[in-house]
């Protein structure tokens, strides 16, 4: 069986597990664990090595497990930045704003999507940027990473943001961008800071162990109370991603479901493993990154459902733009994307 075939077959088992868990088990923590275990099985089978997923506890100190890589306009190379860094002003413009980008499970800051997004933030926005690297903790099995490690990361990120705040950047000039578990880490961090930071962009926030089959509550997942403004972009709805966004604005490209338009054909290239398996899930990062360029617009329309959007029943409703140039309003927005980069296409009338 091909790699794609293994993933598809095992993902069906995961979804069937969800469907059969039922109301009787919805408050049973073992159901949450079993779902996470099923996700591990999917990735273990695709990698042909379950040992690739770490188990137990990390023995490293938090300052080694979570590192920060920051840059500013004029010197865009990201440099490791520390708590109480004596060279902080060389790495960050303390009179400006700052954007933190946090990756998800099995990911790291060296990935092309991450580095490209960081550079585009510097190119199109007058801001500093910091990458949050928790690569080692993200290599643990899904349940441990979701339940324990995201909290460790968000607590340390909270400490670092408080340090940056004390150095001169107010919370009102801080933006968090997170993909998958990184979106949930961003929400937890915003919660720790009392919802006082400016903006959070949740790029297909991870669903399993956060909102399904058990909702772990606002302390552990991204919602609109975590910042002055929260936007979510949902691209693998109800599978790896959450079923419903809980931001002020929630964008659902192609209805938010997997496969996204550019992921329909079998993935047979030698692209990175994670891209092959999580094409739709990762697609939210591409849309957000392209939308940083003001010349690339993802026009969307407020609507109650994708079906109503496709039937043009919402054509009188307001339009909005996905990403940083949105109206910063509220509601659910739907759009269609194309199969080729940069993926934008005209809005349905």
C-alpha positions in Angstrom: 0.0 0.0 0.0 1.3 3.5 -0.8 2.1 6.1 1.8 -1.1 8.0 0.9 -3.1 4.8 1.0 -1.9 4.0 4.5 -2.7 7.4 5.7 -6.2 7.4 4.2 -7.1 4.0 5.6 -5.9 4.8 9.0 -7.5 8.2 9.0 -10.8 6.5 8.3 -10.2 4.4 11.4 -9.7 7.5 13.4 -12.8 9.1 12.1 -14.8 5.9 12.7 -13.5 5.8 16.2 -14.9 9.3 16.7 -18.2 8.4 15.2 -18.6 5.4 17.4 -17.5 7.0 20.7 -21.0 8.3 21.2 -22.6 10.4 23.9 -22.0 7.8 26.5 -18.3 8.3 26.2 -18.1 12.0 25.6 -16.9 12.8 29.2 -14.6 9.8 29.3 -10.9 10.9 29.3 -10.0 7.5 27.8 -11.8 8.4 24.7 -9.7 11.5 24.3 -6.6 9.4 24.8 -7.7 6.7 22.4 -8.3 9.3 19.7 -4.8 10.7 20.2 -3.4 7.1 20.2 -5.1 6.6 16.8 -3.5 9.7 15.4 -0.1 8.4 16.6 -0.9 5.2 14.7 -1.6 7.1 11.5 1.7 8.9 11.7 3.6 5.8 12.9 2.4 3.8 10.0 3.2 6.4 7.4 6.7 6.8 8.9 7.0 3.0 9.3 8.4 3.7 12.7 6.3 4.3 15.8 9.5 4.9 17.7 9.9 8.2 15.9 7.3 9.5 18.3 8.8 10.1 21.7 7.1 9.1 24.9 7.5 9.8 28.6 8.8 13.1 29.7 11.5 15.5 28.5 14.5 15.8 30.8 15.8 19.0 29.3 15.2 22.4 31.0 12.5 24.5 29.5 15.0 27.1 28.1 16.4 24.3 25.9 13.1 22.8 24.9 11.6 26.2 23.9 13.7 28.8 22.1 13.0 32.1 20.5 14.4 33.3 17.2 13.9 37.0 16.5 14.6 39.6 13.8 13.7 43.1 12.8 13.6 45.2 9.6 17.1 45.9 8.3 18.5 42.7 9.8 16.0 40.1 9.0 18.1 37.0 9.9 16.4 35.4 12.9 18.8 35.2 15.8 18.3 33.2 19.0 17.0 35.6 21.7 17.0 34.9 25.4 15.3 36.0 28.6 17.3 38.9 29.9 19.2 39.0 26.7 22.0 41.7 26.9 21.8 42.1 23.1 18.0 42.4 22.9 18.0 45.9 21.3 20.3 44.5 18.5 17.7 41.9 17.6 14.4 43.7 18.3 13.3 47.3 17.7 11.9 48.1 21.1 9.9 51.0 19.8 8.0 48.8 17.3 5.4 46.1 17.4 6.2 42.3 17.4 4.7 39.2 15.9 5.3 35.7 17.4 4.9 32.7 15.1 4.4 29.3 16.7 4.6 25.9 14.8 2.6 22.8 15.6 3.0 19.1 16.3 6.0 17.4 14.6 7.1 20.7 13.2 9.9 23.3 13.8 11.1 26.8 12.9 13.5 25.6 10.1 10.7 24.6 7.8 10.3 26.5 4.6 6.7 27.7 5.4 7.9 29.0 8.7 10.9 30.9 7.5 9.0 32.3 4.5 6.2 33.5 6.7 8.7 35.2 9.0 10.4 37.0 6.2 7.1 38.0 4.7 6.0 39.5 8.0 9.1 41.6 8.0 8.6 42.5 4.3 5.0 43.6 4.4 4.6 44.8 8.0 6.5 47.3 10.1 7.1 44.9 12.9 9.6 42.6 14.6 9.1 38.9 14.3 10.0 36.0 16.7 9.8 32.3 15.9 8.8 30.1 18.8 10.7 26.8 18.4 9.4 23.9 20.5 10.6 21.2 18.1 11.8 18.6 20.7 8.6 18.7 22.7 6.6 18.6 19.4 8.2 15.2 18.6 6.4 13.4 21.5 3.2 11.4 20.9 0.1 13.4 20.2 -1.6 13.1 23.6 1.5 14.1 25.5 2.2 17.0 23.2 -1.4 18.2 23.2 -2.2 17.8 26.9 1.1 18.5 28.6 3.6 20.2 26.3 1.5 22.9 24.9 1.0 24.2 28.4 4.7 24.1 29.1 5.3 26.1 25.9 2.6 28.6 26.5 3.7 29.2 30.0 7.3 29.9 28.9 6.1 32.0 26.0 4.0 34.0 28.5 7.2 34.6 30.6 9.1 35.7 27.5 6.4 38.1 26.4 6.3 39.6 29.8 10.0 40.2 29.5 9.5 41.8 26.1 6.7 43.9 27.5 8.9 45.0 30.4 11.6 46.0 27.9 9.3 48.5 26.3 6.8 46.8 23.9 3.2 47.1 25.2 0.9 44.2 25.0 -1.3 46.2 22.6 1.6 45.9 20.0 1.9 42.1 20.3 0.5 39.7 17.7 0.5 35.9 17.9 0.3 33.6 14.9 0.0 29.9 15.5 -0.5 26.8 13.3 -2.3 23.7 14.6 -1.1 23.1 18.2 0.7 26.4 17.8 -2.7 28.1 17.5 -3.8 26.5 20.8 -0.5 27.5 22.4 -1.2 31.1 21.2 -4.7 30.9 22.8 -3.3 29.6 26.1 -0.7 32.4 26.1 -3.4 35.0 25.4 -5.4 33.6 28.2 -2.4 33.8 30.6 -2.1 37.5 29.7 -5.7 38.2 30.4 -6.7 38.7 26.8 -4.8 42.0 26.6 -2.6 41.3 23.6 -3.6 42.9 20.3 -4.3 40.0 17.9 -4.1 36.3 17.5 -4.3 34.5 14.1 -5.2 30.8 14.6 -4.2 28.8 11.4 -6.3 25.7 11.4 -6.1 25.2 15.2 -5.7 21.6 16.3 -9.0 19.9 17.2 -8.2 16.4 18.8 -7.6 16.7 22.5 -8.7 20.4 22.5 -12.2 20.5 21.3 -13.0 16.8 20.3 -14.1 14.4 21.5 -13.9 16.4 24.8 -13.8 20.2 24.9 -11.1 20.9 27.4 -12.3 24.5 28.1 -11.2 28.0 27.3 -7.9 27.7 29.3 -6.6 25.2 26.8 -7.9 26.3 23.4 -8.0 29.4 21.3 -11.2 31.5 21.6 -12.2 35.2 21.2 -11.4 36.0 24.8 -7.7 35.4 24.3 -6.9 38.8 22.6 -8.5 42.0 21.6 -9.0 40.4 18.2 -8.9 36.8 17.2 -9.2 35.4 13.7 -9.2 31.7 12.7 -8.6 30.1 9.3 -10.1 26.6 9.1 -8.8 24.2 6.4 -9.1 20.7 7.8 -12.4 21.1 9.5 -13.4 18.4 12.0 -10.5 16.1 11.3 -7.1 17.4 12.4 -8.4 20.9 12.7 -11.3 22.2 14.9 -14.8 21.8 13.6 -15.7 25.4 14.3 -13.6 28.5 14.7 -14.2 30.4 18.0 -12.6 33.7 17.0 -14.2 37.1 16.3 -13.7 36.3 12.6 -13.7 32.7 11.3 -12.7 32.0 7.7 -13.6 28.8 6.0 -11.9 28.4 2.6 -13.8 26.0 0.4 -16.0 25.3 3.4 -13.0 24.6 5.6 -13.1 20.9 4.9 -10.3 18.6 3.7 -9.2 18.1 1.0 -8.6 21.7 0.0 -8.7 22.5 -3.7 -4.9 22.3 -4.1 -4.8 19.0 -2.2 -7.2 16.9 -4.2 -4.7 15.2 -6.5 -2.6 12.4 -5.0 0.6 13.8 -3.5 3.4 11.9 -5.3 6.3 14.4 -5.2 9.2 14.3 -2.8 7.8 17.1 -0.7 8.5 17.0 3.0 6.6 14.3 4.8 4.5 16.6 6.9 3.4 18.5 3.8 2.3 15.3 2.1 0.2 14.1 5.0 -1.2 17.3 6.2 -1.7 19.2 2.9 -5.1 20.7 3.8 -4.1 21.3 7.5 -1.0 23.2 6.4 -2.8 25.1 3.7 -4.0 27.7 6.2 -0.4 28.8 6.6 -0.1 29.4 2.9 -3.2 31.4 2.7 -2.2 33.6 5.7 1.3 34.1 4.3 0.1 35.1 0.8 -2.5 37.4 2.4 0.3 39.4 4.0 1.0 40.9 0.6 -1.7 43.6 0.1 -1.7 42.9 -3.6 -3.1 39.3 -3.0 -6.6 39.4 -1.6 -8.8 36.5 -0.5 -12.2 38.1 -0.7 -14.8 36.4 1.5 -18.4 36.8 2.3 -20.2 36.5 5.6 -22.6 33.6 5.6 -24.3 31.0 7.8 -22.9 28.0 5.9 -20.9 27.0 2.9 -23.9 25.5 1.2 -25.7 28.9 1.5 -22.6 30.6 0.2 -22.4 28.3 -2.8 -26.1 28.8 -3.5 -25.5 32.6 -3.5 -28.0 33.1 -0.7 -25.7 35.5 1.1 -24.7 37.8 -1.8 -26.1 40.8 0.0 -24.0 40.2 3.1 -20.7 42.0 3.8 -17.4 41.1 2.2 -14.2 40.8 4.1 -10.6 39.9 3.5 -8.9 36.8 5.0 -5.7 37.7 7.0 -4.2 40.8 8.4 -6.1 43.2 6.3 -9.6 42.1 7.4 -12.2 44.5 8.7 -11.5 43.2 12.3 -15.3 42.6 12.6 -17.1 39.4 13.6 -18.8 36.4 12.1 -18.2 33.4 9.8 -16.8 34.1 6.3 -16.6 31.7 3.3 -14.6 31.8 0.1 -13.2 29.6 -2.6 -9.5 29.2 -3.5 -7.8 28.0 -6.6 -5.6 25.0 -7.0 -2.4 26.9 -7.7 -0.4 29.5 -5.8 -1.2 32.2 -4.7 -4.6 30.5 -4.5 -6.8 33.6 -4.6 -9.8 33.7 -7.0 -12.7 36.1 -7.6 -15.5 36.0 -5.0 -18.8 34.5 -6.0 -21.3 37.3 -6.7 
